[in-house]
Amino acid sequence: MNHRPPAAVAPLLLALVLLGAGCSGGVEGTPGAVGVRDPYFPGLGNGGYDVTHYGLELDVDPAADRLRGTATITARATQDLSAFHLDLAGLDVESATVEGKPAAVNRAGKELTIRPGGVVEDRLRKGRTFTTVVRYSGAPQAITDADGGKEGWLRTADGAVALGEPTGSMAWFPGNHHPSDKAAYDIEVTVPDPLTAVSNGELVSRSTADGRTAFRWRTVEPMASYLATVAVGRFTTQQSRTPDGIRLFTAVDPESAAASKEVLARIPDVLAWSAEKFGPYPFTSAGAIVERTGDSTYALETQNRPVFPGPPDTALLVHELAHQWFGNSVTPATWRDMWLNEGFATYAEWLWAADHEGVPVGDSFDEAYEDDANWAFPPAEPPAAVDLSDAPVYGRGAMAVHRLRLAIDDDKAFFALVRGWTKAHRHGNASTDDFTAYVEEETGQDLTGLWGAWLYGESRPPEAG
């Protein structure tokens, strides 16, 4: 069969090809990657761009179990893009634009493919900043983790709370939902009166019309999407400042208010104590969200103000506030590095108990050492996603930190090292390899044996603390 075009058509085709080449400058672009190859969530996140800002406008009606949202996503292309992906679980996408022009949207499970409209020259060049607007709606859902836990959009007795670790944020807004892509946020949530909507950062305004109130929250420091939250309900709120100027905002379910009052009053003291140990507080605001018991089953270190599933005790408050340094400011490069979050936050509990309750850190170490659950696997190499929140990541991670302290054999030098770590990676991402390289460079020690035994070893080392 002859596939050559007729003679009359060939010149026209040639002209079109030349015209296309002239418009594109020879750069066609390729689709951004689906996923960033995280060791445990290979499909999470997306390649080809870096988000710098999310503007989320949410209209929430808890009684109707309905959310309507507009996500304005500002990003920088890291390659020449012909299309790119966003993560979104459930919810119906109504429309999308890129740079103000309608874009084609294809849906495959939790992946949205956005293909910009227009001719070739409108495709996105490497280094270009562009804005995507996605309008969506529906009944947001909870996501079941590999370990059976629930995250995402969780319904409560009087509203809802959004908890994102590790993948739940995609249940309520589209985005690049891997912790390696941090961004600033403006989140506006409109809810029926008399409900309150609480989120991250600082409350910049609130306005009421026709029986509904819009709460506008702003987070200027970079935040991983799993740390973003929205809590809707009947809250008792309180605003104040710490002696060094950090803005505090607490929101407490009335049923938890009395039992939470004493512990929440310690937030300024815990922050000041933590700053001495770990370096300056990395954000401009802090606080807490306390739900009623049973509305959720776990606490989460959501940025600026952790969410608690009922009145917290002091140890839990210390742990979640320590995460503002370890996890929120210094965020893991991949989910394999989660021990850097939980090991340091658990060690903060041990330090607090030593300074305020007369329990030596060595005693806390010995208790963890004797707990067989902490030896199920190496904390720096959890076997699978289902293991990320298991005991070794917390307890053995904290033991590794203490063994490092003993190896340095100088408390002043150890805490200077920790403060230097949080300063070096402030508002960034870091891996276990980054941490071990940093420690060895700063101390001048070869700590291969320590890392092998306490972070990567399969069996319990013979010595205790």
Backbone torsions as a table, in degrees:
resi	resn	phi	psi	omega
1	MET	NA	139.1	-179.1
2	ASN	-88.8	115.4	-179.3
3	HIS	-98.3	1.5	178.8
4	ARG	-70.4	139.7	179.0
5	PRO	-70.2	152.8	175.0
6	PRO	-57.2	152.7	-175.8
7	ALA	-56.8	-36.0	-177.7
8	ALA	-70.7	-25.7	-176.5
9	VAL	-87.7	-29.4	-174.7
10	ALA	-56.7	-46.0	178.7
11	PRO	-60.9	-35.2	179.1
12	LEU	-65.5	-43.7	178.6
13	LEU	-62.8	-42.4	178.9
14	LEU	-60.2	-41.8	179.5
15	ALA	-63.1	-39.5	179.9
16	LEU	-66.4	-40.1	178.4
17	VAL	-62.2	-45.1	179.8
18	LEU	-64.9	-37.9	178.1
19	LEU	-63.1	-43.3	179.3
20	GLY	-63.1	-40.8	179.5
21	ALA	-65.2	-36.8	179.4
22	GLY	-67.7	-36.6	-179.5
23	CYS	-69.8	-36.7	-172.3
24	SER	-88.4	-14.7	-175.1
25	GLY	66.4	19.4	179.4
26	GLY	83.2	5.8	-179.2
27	VAL	-114.0	108.2	-178.4
28	GLU	-91.3	-34.3	-176.2
29	GLY	85.6	158.4	177.3
30	THR	-133.3	160.1	178.6
31	PRO	-65.7	144.5	173.2
32	GLY	-67.6	155.7	-175.6
33	ALA	-67.6	149.4	171.1
34	VAL	-89.9	107.6	-178.4
35	GLY	88.5	158.6	179.3
36	VAL	-117.1	19.3	175.1
37	ARG	61.5	40.5	172.1
38	ASP	-60.3	141.9	-176.9
39	PRO	-57.4	-28.2	-176.0
40	TYR	-112.7	-21.2	179.7
41	PHE	-132.7	71.3	-172.9
42	PRO	-61.4	-24.6	179.2
43	GLY	-90.5	-1.9	-177.2
44	LEU	-80.6	142.5	-178.2
45	GLY	77.8	-179.7	-176.0
46	ASN	-150.1	152.5	-179.3
47	GLY	-102.4	165.4	174.3
48	GLY	97.7	-7.5	179.9
49	TYR	-158.2	162.6	178.9
50	ASP	-130.3	118.7	-179.6
51	VAL	-75.7	134.6	176.5
52	THR	-108.0	-24.4	-177.5
53	HIS	-157.2	138.1	170.0
54	TYR	-112.9	128.2	169.3
55	GLY	-112.3	108.9	-175.7
56	LEU	-111.2	125.7	173.8
57	GLU	-115.4	113.4	-174.3
58	LEU	-119.4	133.2	172.2
59	ASP	-114.0	114.7	-172.0
60	VAL	-115.0	129.2	175.2
61	ASP	-123.8	91.7	-176.3
62	PRO	-60.4	-36.8	-177.6
63	ALA	-63.5	-36.9	179.2
64	ALA	-90.9	-1.3	-177.6
65	ASP	53.9	54.0	-172.1
66	ARG	-135.6	136.7	173.3
67	LEU	-129.2	132.3	172.9
68	ARG	-121.5	128.0	-173.5
69	GLY	-135.3	153.2	169.5
70	THR	-128.1	120.3	179.3
71	ALA	-108.4	118.6	175.0
72	THR	-105.4	111.3	-171.0
73	ILE	-112.1	117.3	176.8
74	THR	-100.8	127.2	-174.7
75	ALA	-143.6	163.1	175.5
76	ARG	-114.9	128.2	178.7
77	ALA	-70.2	131.4	177.1
78	THR	-102.4	4.4	173.1
79	GLN	-156.6	169.5	172.2
80	ASP	-71.6	119.3	-172.1
81	LEU	-108.4	132.0	167.8
82	SER	-99.0	-22.3	177.8
83	ALA	-162.8	163.6	177.6
84	PHE	-150.2	168.5	-174.3
85	HIS	-115.6	152.3	170.4
86	LEU	-129.5	147.7	175.9
87	ASP	-92.0	130.2	176.1
88	LEU	-156.1	124.3	179.8
89	ALA	-103.0	123.8	-178.5
90	GLY	67.4	-161.2	179.3
91	LEU	61.6	150.2	-176.3
92	ASP	-104.1	127.8	177.0
93	VAL	-86.8	122.9	-177.8
94	GLU	-92.2	-35.7	179.4
95	SER	-166.3	163.0	175.2
96	ALA	-148.7	144.8	173.4
97	THR	-131.0	152.7	171.8
98	VAL	-127.0	121.0	-176.1
99	GLU	53.9	38.8	174.9
100	GLY	81.7	-3.3	-179.0
101	LYS	-106.3	139.7	179.1
102	PRO	-54.3	138.5	-179.4
103	ALA	-120.8	148.9	175.8
104	ALA	-77.9	139.9	-179.8
105	VAL	-124.2	125.6	172.9
106	ASN	-116.7	142.0	-175.5
107	ARG	-118.4	129.0	173.5
108	ALA	-138.7	95.4	-177.1
109	GLY	63.6	-120.2	-178.5
110	LYS	-93.1	8.8	-178.5
111	GLU	-109.6	127.9	169.4
112	LEU	-103.2	131.3	172.0
113	THR	-105.5	121.2	-179.7
114	ILE	-105.4	121.4	178.2
115	ARG	-116.7	111.4	-176.6
116	PRO	-58.5	146.1	176.9
117	GLY	-83.7	178.5	178.7
118	GLY	93.8	-179.0	-177.8
119	VAL	-86.4	-178.9	-169.4
120	VAL	-56.9	-37.9	-175.1
121	GLU	-67.8	-12.8	178.7
122	ASP	-86.1	-7.0	178.7
123	ARG	-66.0	159.8	-165.4
124	LEU	-89.0	123.3	-178.4
125	ARG	-88.8	151.5	176.6
126	LYS	-55.8	132.6	179.8
127	GLY	90.3	-9.6	-178.1
128	ARG	-82.4	137.4	172.8
129	THR	-90.8	133.4	-177.5
130	PHE	-139.5	160.1	-177.5
131	THR	-120.6	130.5	177.0
132	THR	-117.2	134.9	177.2
133	VAL	-119.9	124.2	179.3
134	VAL	-120.8	126.4	175.2
135	ARG	-106.4	133.4	-172.7
136	TYR	-151.3	166.4	-179.1
137	SER	-164.4	169.8	176.3
138	GLY	141.6	-166.9	176.6
139	ALA	-99.2	102.8	-177.7
140	PRO	-64.2	146.4	-171.8
141	GLN	-116.8	159.1	168.3
142	ALA	-79.9	150.0	176.8
143	ILE	-111.4	133.0	179.2
144	THR	-91.7	123.2	179.3
145	ASP	-71.3	169.6	176.1
146	ALA	-60.5	-29.5	-179.8
147	ASP	-90.6	7.1	178.7
148	GLY	90.7	-5.8	178.1
149	GLY	-72.6	160.7	-178.0
150	LYS	-109.4	137.5	174.3
151	GLU	-142.9	-170.8	-178.3
152	GLY	90.3	-130.4	-178.7
153	TRP	-102.0	108.4	-175.4
154	LEU	-106.9	123.2	178.9
155	ARG	-75.5	139.0	179.5
156	THR	-116.8	178.0	-176.8
157	ALA	-61.3	-29.6	-177.1
158	ASP	-128.6	14.4	-179.7
159	GLY	174.1	-120.6	-178.3
160	ALA	-163.3	159.9	172.6
161	VAL	-140.0	137.5	-179.5
162	ALA	-103.3	120.4	178.4
163	LEU	-123.9	131.8	-165.1
164	GLY	-111.9	-6.2	-173.6
165	GLU	-84.1	126.0	-1.9
166	PRO	-96.0	-18.0	-173.0
167	THR	-125.4	4.9	-168.5
168	GLY	-71.1	-18.4	-177.0
169	SER	-63.9	-25.1	179.1
170	MET	-69.1	-7.9	179.0
171	ALA	-77.6	-13.6	-177.3
172	TRP	-133.1	-6.5	169.7
173	PHE	-157.3	147.6	178.8
174	PRO	-78.6	145.5	179.7
175	GLY	177.7	-167.9	176.1
176	ASN	-100.2	90.8	-164.3
177	HIS	-95.1	53.6	170.0
178	HIS	-121.3	142.6	-174.8
179	PRO	-61.8	-15.5	-179.6
180	SER	-73.8	-13.4	-179.8
181	ASP	-112.0	93.0	-178.2
182	LYS	-95.4	153.4	-176.3
183	ALA	-153.1	166.0	169.5
184	ALA	-83.5	158.8	-175.1
185	TYR	-137.1	140.6	160.8
186	ASP	-121.6	121.1	-176.1
187	ILE	-124.6	115.7	176.2
188	GLU	-108.8	125.4	-177.9
189	VAL	-124.9	122.2	178.4
190	THR	-105.7	127.7	-176.0
191	VAL	-135.9	158.7	176.9
192	PRO	-68.6	143.0	172.1
193	ASP	-67.2	143.7	7.4
194	PRO	-98.8	27.4	-177.4
195	LEU	-74.0	156.5	176.8
196	THR	-117.6	144.8	175.4
197	ALA	-115.7	122.4	-177.6
198	VAL	-116.5	139.5	178.1
199	SER	-141.5	-159.9	-177.0
200	ASN	-83.8	164.3	172.5
201	GLY	75.2	-138.3	-174.9
202	GLU	-116.3	142.5	175.2
203	LEU	-77.4	112.7	-175.5
204	VAL	-95.9	-22.8	176.6
205	SER	-169.0	163.0	171.0
206	ARG	-148.2	141.7	-179.7
207	SER	-145.0	144.0	-175.7
208	THR	-120.8	137.0	175.8
209	ALA	-156.4	134.1	175.1
210	ASP	55.3	40.7	174.7
211	GLY	76.8	13.8	177.9
212	ARG	-132.6	145.3	-178.2
213	THR	-121.8	133.8	176.4
214	ALA	-100.7	124.0	177.1
215	PHE	-106.8	125.6	-176.8
216	ARG	-113.3	120.2	-176.5
217	TRP	-116.8	144.6	-177.8
218	ARG	-133.2	131.8	175.1
219	THR	-121.9	107.6	-175.6
220	VAL	-86.8	-27.4	177.7
221	GLU	-78.7	148.2	-178.9
222	PRO	-57.6	141.2	-178.4
223	MET	-139.1	133.1	171.5
224	ALA	-71.2	145.1	-173.4
225	SER	-63.4	-28.6	-179.2
226	TYR	-68.4	-13.4	179.5
227	LEU	-95.5	-4.1	176.9
228	ALA	-75.9	145.0	179.7
229	THR	-145.5	155.6	166.4
230	VAL	-137.0	129.3	175.4
231	ALA	-122.4	124.3	-179.0
232	VAL	-117.7	127.0	179.1
233	GLY	174.0	-170.0	175.9
234	ARG	-92.5	101.0	-175.7
235	PHE	-115.2	146.8	164.5
236	THR	-91.9	121.1	-175.1
237	THR	-112.1	153.3	178.6
238	GLN	-146.3	135.6	178.5
239	GLN	-121.9	141.7	178.4
240	SER	-162.5	-171.7	175.6
241	ARG	-134.6	148.4	172.9
242	THR	-77.0	165.9	178.9
243	PRO	-56.7	-26.7	179.3
244	ASP	-99.9	16.4	167.3
245	GLY	95.0	3.8	177.5
246	ILE	-72.7	129.3	179.5
247	ARG	-76.4	130.0	178.8
248	LEU	-110.1	135.7	174.7
249	PHE	-139.0	118.5	176.3
250	THR	-117.1	142.6	177.3
251	ALA	-130.8	120.7	-172.5
252	VAL	-129.6	129.9	172.5
253	ASP	-59.4	133.6	-177.2
254	PRO	-53.1	-30.6	179.9
255	GLU	-70.5	-19.0	-179.8
256	SER	-105.1	-1.4	-170.0
257	ALA	-63.5	-50.5	-174.9
258	ALA	-62.6	-44.0	-176.8
259	ALA	-74.4	-15.6	-178.4
260	SER	-96.5	-18.9	-168.3
261	LYS	-54.8	-49.4	-174.1
262	GLU	-65.8	-42.8	-178.2
263	VAL	-69.5	-44.5	-179.0
264	LEU	-63.6	-28.6	177.5
265	ALA	-65.5	-14.1	-179.5
266	ARG	-89.2	-2.0	-177.6
267	ILE	-54.2	-48.2	178.9
268	PRO	-58.4	-40.9	-179.9
269	ASP	-66.5	-41.8	-180.0
270	VAL	-64.7	-41.2	179.1
271	LEU	-64.0	-42.9	-179.9
272	ALA	-65.3	-43.7	177.7
273	TRP	-62.2	-43.4	-180.0
274	SER	-63.6	-39.4	-179.7
275	ALA	-62.7	-35.7	176.9
276	GLU	-64.0	-37.3	-177.4
277	LYS	-80.9	-42.5	-165.5
278	PHE	-113.0	-7.1	-177.3
279	GLY	108.4	173.2	-176.7
280	PRO	-55.2	143.0	177.1
281	TYR	-57.3	130.0	-169.3
282	PRO	-82.8	-0.4	-176.7
283	PHE	-129.0	170.5	-178.9
284	THR	-94.9	-10.0	-179.6
285	SER	-140.8	159.6	-178.3
286	ALA	-151.4	-176.2	178.4
287	GLY	146.0	-149.7	-177.2
288	ALA	-164.4	154.0	169.4
289	ILE	-122.0	121.8	-178.1
290	VAL	-118.1	113.6	176.8
291	GLU	-84.7	170.5	173.0
292	ARG	-76.0	151.9	-179.3
293	THR	-58.2	129.7	179.5
294	GLY	100.9	-16.6	179.6
295	ASP	-71.7	-31.5	170.6
296	SER	-144.2	168.9	-171.7
297	THR	-111.4	-0.2	-177.5
298	TYR	-153.3	158.2	174.6
299	ALA	-88.0	153.4	176.9
300	LEU	-142.4	140.9	-174.9
301	GLU	-80.9	44.2	179.5
302	THR	-50.1	139.8	-167.5
303	GLN	-59.9	137.5	-179.5
304	ASN	77.1	-45.0	-179.8
305	ARG	-142.6	104.3	179.9
306	PRO	-60.4	153.0	175.1
307	VAL	-99.7	130.6	179.1
308	PHE	-116.9	140.0	-178.1
309	PRO	-87.5	48.6	-173.1
310	GLY	124.7	176.0	-177.0
311	PRO	-57.6	125.0	-179.4
312	PRO	-84.9	157.2	167.3
313	ASP	-92.6	174.4	-174.3
314	THR	-64.5	-39.0	-178.8
315	ALA	-61.2	-41.5	179.4
316	LEU	-68.1	-38.7	176.8
317	LEU	-61.3	-45.2	179.0
318	VAL	-60.2	-43.9	-179.0
319	HIS	-60.8	-50.7	-175.7
320	GLU	-70.9	-33.0	176.1
321	LEU	-72.2	-32.4	175.1
322	ALA	-61.3	-31.2	178.0
323	HIS	-62.7	-20.0	178.1
324	GLN	-62.2	-29.9	172.4
325	TRP	-84.8	-51.2	-171.0
326	PHE	-103.4	95.0	-178.0
327	GLY	125.9	-47.1	-176.7
328	ASN	-90.7	-48.4	174.3
329	SER	-82.4	-56.8	173.4
330	VAL	-92.5	99.3	-171.9
331	THR	-98.3	141.5	-178.6
332	PRO	-61.3	143.3	178.0
333	ALA	-69.0	-37.6	173.9
334	THR	-139.8	172.0	179.4
335	TRP	-71.5	-12.4	174.4
336	ARG	-66.7	-23.0	-175.5
337	ASP	-91.3	17.3	-173.4
338	MET	-63.7	-24.7	179.3
339	TRP	-60.6	-27.3	177.0
340	LEU	-63.4	-30.7	173.2
341	ASN	-72.5	-59.5	-167.3
342	GLU	-79.3	-32.3	178.0
343	GLY	-64.3	-44.8	179.6
344	PHE	-70.4	-37.6	178.9
345	ALA	-66.3	-37.7	176.1
346	THR	-67.7	-39.2	177.8
347	TYR	-64.7	-32.3	175.0
348	ALA	-60.6	-38.7	176.0
349	GLU	-60.2	-43.3	-179.2
350	TRP	-64.4	-40.5	179.0
351	LEU	-65.0	-41.7	178.8
352	TRP	-62.6	-44.3	179.7
353	ALA	-61.6	-36.1	178.6
354	ALA	-69.0	-41.2	-175.8
355	ASP	-80.1	-26.6	-171.3
356	HIS	-121.4	-15.4	-174.7
357	GLU	-126.8	4.7	176.7
358	GLY	71.0	22.0	179.2
359	VAL	-103.8	107.2	-178.6
360	PRO	-57.5	145.7	178.6
361	VAL	-58.6	-35.3	178.1
362	GLY	-59.3	-35.4	178.1
363	ASP	-67.6	-41.2	177.6
364	SER	-64.2	-39.7	176.3
365	PHE	-60.1	-48.6	-177.0
366	ASP	-61.5	-39.4	178.5
367	GLU	-62.8	-43.1	178.3
368	ALA	-67.4	-37.5	-179.2
369	TYR	-62.0	-37.1	-177.6
370	GLU	-80.9	-10.2	-178.8
371	ASP	-83.0	111.5	-177.1
372	ASP	-59.5	-27.4	-178.1
373	ALA	-61.6	-28.2	-178.0
374	ASN	-74.3	-5.7	-175.8
375	TRP	-114.2	20.1	-178.5
376	ALA	-69.1	-30.1	179.8
377	PHE	-165.9	163.9	178.3
378	PRO	-70.0	135.2	-175.1
379	PRO	-65.5	-27.9	-179.8
380	ALA	-86.1	-2.0	178.3
381	GLU	-142.3	65.0	175.5
382	PRO	-57.0	140.9	-176.0
383	PRO	-62.3	-34.4	-175.5
384	ALA	-159.0	172.8	-179.3
385	ALA	-57.9	-33.5	-178.1
386	VAL	-63.3	-19.0	-175.5
387	ASP	-96.3	-1.5	-170.4
388	LEU	-63.0	-27.1	-178.7
389	SER	-108.3	20.9	-178.3
390	ASP	-86.7	170.5	-170.3
391	ALA	-53.7	-43.6	-176.3
392	PRO	-60.3	-32.8	-179.5
393	VAL	-63.4	-33.5	-179.6
394	TYR	-89.5	-66.3	-172.0
395	GLY	-68.7	-48.9	179.7
396	ARG	-72.1	-29.6	173.1
397	GLY	-60.4	-43.6	177.7
398	ALA	-66.0	-36.8	177.5
399	MET	-62.7	-38.5	177.9
400	ALA	-61.8	-40.0	178.0
401	VAL	-63.0	-43.0	-178.8
402	HIS	-67.7	-38.6	177.4
403	ARG	-63.3	-34.2	174.4
404	LEU	-63.7	-43.4	178.8
405	ARG	-59.5	-42.7	178.9
406	LEU	-66.5	-36.5	-179.9
407	ALA	-66.2	-37.2	178.1
408	ILE	-71.0	-34.9	173.5
409	ASP	59.2	34.4	178.4
410	ASP	-159.9	104.6	-174.8
411	ASP	-60.3	-39.0	179.2
412	LYS	-61.2	-44.0	179.8
413	ALA	-68.9	-37.1	-179.9
414	PHE	-62.8	-49.5	-177.5
415	PHE	-71.3	-28.7	172.5
416	ALA	-64.1	-38.4	177.0
417	LEU	-62.5	-45.1	-179.7
418	VAL	-63.8	-44.3	179.0
419	ARG	-65.0	-35.0	176.7
420	GLY	-66.5	-36.5	177.7
421	TRP	-63.6	-47.0	-178.7
422	THR	-68.7	-26.9	176.8
423	LYS	-75.7	-42.4	-176.2
424	ALA	-64.4	-31.6	-176.1
425	HIS	-117.3	21.4	179.9
426	ARG	-53.9	127.0	178.7
427	HIS	62.1	23.2	179.9
428	GLY	-123.7	-160.2	178.3
429	ASN	-123.8	150.6	-179.9
430	ALA	-151.7	150.2	-179.8
431	SER	-109.6	172.6	175.0
432	THR	-61.2	-41.4	177.5
433	ASP	-61.2	-38.1	176.0
434	ASP	-60.5	-42.2	-177.0
435	PHE	-67.2	-49.4	-176.9
436	THR	-65.0	-37.8	177.6
437	ALA	-65.4	-41.5	178.8
438	TYR	-60.7	-47.2	-177.3
439	VAL	-61.8	-45.7	-176.9
440	GLU	-67.8	-36.0	177.4
441	GLU	-67.4	-41.7	-177.4
442	GLU	-72.9	-35.3	-176.3
443	THR	-92.9	-20.6	-175.5
444	GLY	73.6	13.7	-178.2
445	GLN	-103.9	147.2	169.4
446	ASP	-90.9	107.0	-174.5
447	LEU	-108.6	28.5	-179.0
448	THR	-55.9	-42.0	-179.6
449	GLY	-64.1	-40.1	179.1
450	LEU	-63.9	-47.9	-179.6
451	TRP	-62.8	-41.8	-178.5
452	GLY	-63.0	-38.0	-177.8
453	ALA	-78.1	-43.8	-168.8
454	TRP	-99.8	-23.8	178.6
455	LEU	-104.0	-32.8	-171.3
456	TYR	-121.6	-9.9	-176.3
457	GLY	-70.2	146.1	-179.7
458	GLU	-84.6	-20.5	-175.3
459	SER	-121.5	166.3	-178.2
460	ARG	-75.1	124.8	176.4
461	PRO	-61.2	151.8	-174.7
462	PRO	-70.9	-23.9	-174.4
463	GLU	-97.7	145.0	173.6
464	ALA	-97.2	-171.6	-175.7
465	GLY	-86.9	NA	NA
